[in-house]
């Protein structure tokens, strides 16, 4: 049945190789403007394509960026031990400051 085989291929979804900046923003839970700043600073490699110069980030580059940020965070945490004052700062960042 040739028709049945054709349908099987149409239902397989291959993840996109390149992501729009809005998609990257959603993955990282940040704004598109912040993603654009990461791209323009060179922290997050991207390419410009098409006549209108649309930015695209390769999925592998996004994963590599995330891995680098985990490594940087591990290094930061290991060289900056948590103190009581840091715990209070964290609560304030979450909007759960101890003030009533």
N, C-alpha and C positions, 0 to 999 in steps of 0.2 A: 504494500500500500504506500505509494509515494506521498500521498497527501498527509498521511499520519506522520511520516518521518519529517516532513517540512514543518509541521506544527511543533514537533519536539524542539527544533532549532529556534523557533520563534519564541518559545517560552523560556529558554535559557537566557539569563541576564548576566552579562559580563560587567563587572564594576568598571566605572570610567577610569581611564588612565589620568586624565586631567580634570581638575576641579575649578569652578569659578570661585572668585574671592568670597562671595556670599556663602558658598558651600563650606569653605575653609572656616569662615567666621562661625558658622553653625557648629562645626566639629569642635572648635576650640572654645566655643561659648564666649566669644568676644565680638566687637563690632566690625563691620566691613572696613571702616576707617583704620582700625587697629591692624587688621590684616594687611591693608595697603601700606601702612607704615612699616610693617615687618618686611614686606616685599621690597619697598623702596630703599630700606636700610641695608638690604642684602642678607638679613638674618634668615629669611625664608625664600629660597630660590624659586623663581617663577619665570615664565616666558610671556612675551607679548605676541599675540597672533592676530591675523586678520587685518582688514583695511582700517578698522576703527581702533586697533591696538588693544584688544581685550586681553586682560591678564589671566593666565592660567597657572595653577600650581599642580605639579605632578604628584599623584597620591603617594608615591614612594618618597618624594622630598618632604611632604607633610609628615609622614611617619618618621623620617629621619630627624626632622625638626623636633617632634614630640620626644623622641628618644634623647636628643641633646638637652632638651629642657629638663627631663627627668634626671639626667646625669648632673647638670648644673645645680639642680635642687638638692640632690644627694650631697654634692660637695659643699654647698652652702650650709646645709643642716649639720654636716659633720664638723665644720669649722666654726659654727655659731650655735653652741648649745642653747637649749631652751632655758630661759630664766622665768621667774615669777612675773616680772614686768611684761615679758613677751606674751604670756598667757592672757593678761589683761588686754593687751593690744589686739590680740586675735578676736576676743569677744566683741570689742568695739567695731572691728571691721565687719563682723557678721551682723551688726545691728543689735547685738545682745549685750551691750555694755551694762555694767552693774549699777548704773544710776537709775533711781526711781523717780 
